[in-house]
Amino acid sequence: LSHSKALQALDDLRAPAKREPREQFSAAVPRTSVYERLSVSLNESLTNGPTAS
């Protein structure tokens, strides 16, 4: 998964829910989900710069 593809995936998930209400989305995604772990690792890679990977 490339850096830009990961960013696009996060943008798609963060975008105002077009397919379903935000409440349903939040309820469907546990706090310990893969999405959260992806967000953390992506934030770390953004902080460290694109050369971190």
Sequence and secondary structure as in RCSB ss.txt:
>XXXX:A:sequence
LSHSKALQALDDLRAPAKREPREQFSAAVPRTSVYERLSVSLNESLTNGPTAS
>XXXX:A:secstr
  HHHHHHHHHHHHS  SSS HHHHHHHS TTSHHHHHHHHHHHHHHH GGG 
